[in-house]
């Protein structure tokens, strides 16, 4: 059977750097399987365009199978995000996980992952958090305190979490780091036809041209979405978020990522702020990064509770395929022969999933319905097939 390699992606939106990543990943195997965030991404935002359009872009630019990373993983901290994604890739039988990295040094990332397991580091991190620091600041301070080097950049941090997740699942998947040479994760510049997704979103917002930094397939979809004003942004969901905060003040404490007392700050801000930007300034905290604050708002919008996330930390509830190529279809047949349950349709789903896992699937689908209230799209009953 052909050897599969795995990648973890958001494609928000798919650009030239992503295409390069796909090509480099294929050097390590015969076909590429992407675990892709659905309609909401890890920074706590709705995806710019919907999951089906992004899956099709992936399949037309080097990916053979797209598996959805459900919302109860995709909108979490790097640790839980990575654990869900790696768990899915492990079930899909990939031999390697290929990821971009500022350092390109897997060995140093493995050493950092081992450091995080040391009691000395854990105790210092706990102390830093207790002092009121955000997690990234507490993490960096703990490293400096123990004389263990400088900060890691965004992709290296995810690389460490992938390695920790591989250990958690006791997986035989081999991690492979590709050194990120061009535009950084948050960079807004362009270098040799490469721009970050952050930079592209910024250019779209400002009405600037992006044709040179994305494949033609991406450009056509983005151009149509722009003409129809169909880009989803977090501020568009504020009326729904505000409604939930005001209506369910006493239940906010059960929402994922909310700390004791923070629900009062959210309620007071929602009560007085009609404008989203004003509201967001009011709820900013030294303890929370922008990403975490946005994730809290997404969790409120979708009703994702702490108990929901706890239930998926140790068990991947299902694998849903959004699309595949001919090679991908053959690989899926191979997996089914091995009696691995892969969802390619939601027909008769009650016979396949347990009651608990069915509720998680329904949570993900309702989240997409809420997304489509702002950014309408036609949902699909079967995966995209690219011949």
Secondary structure as UniProt FT lines:
FT   STRAND          4..9
FT   TURN            12..13
FT   HELIX           16..26
FT   TURN            27..28
FT   STRAND          31..37
FT   STRAND          40..41
FT   TURN            42..44
FT   STRAND          45..46
FT   HELIX           51..59
FT   TURN            60..62
FT   STRAND          65..69
FT   HELIX           71..74
FT   HELIX           78..91
FT   TURN            92..93
FT   STRAND          96..101
FT   HELIX           106..116
FT   HELIX           119..130
FT   TURN            131..132
FT   HELIX           135..145
FT   TURN            146..147
FT   HELIX           154..168
FT   TURN            169..170
FT   STRAND          174..179
FT   TURN            185..186
FT   STRAND          190..191
FT   TURN            192..193
FT   STRAND          194..195
FT   HELIX           197..205
FT   TURN            206..207
FT   HELIX           211..213
FT   HELIX           216..227
FT   TURN            228..229
FT   HELIX           234..237
FT   HELIX           238..247
FT   HELIX           249..254
FT   TURN            256..257
FT   TURN            260..261
FT   HELIX           262..272
FT   HELIX           276..283
FT   TURN            286..287
FT   HELIX           290..302
FT   HELIX           306..312
FT   STRAND          320..325
FT   HELIX           326..337
FT   TURN            338..339
FT   TURN            347..348
FT   HELIX           349..351
FT   HELIX           355..374
FT   STRAND          384..386
//
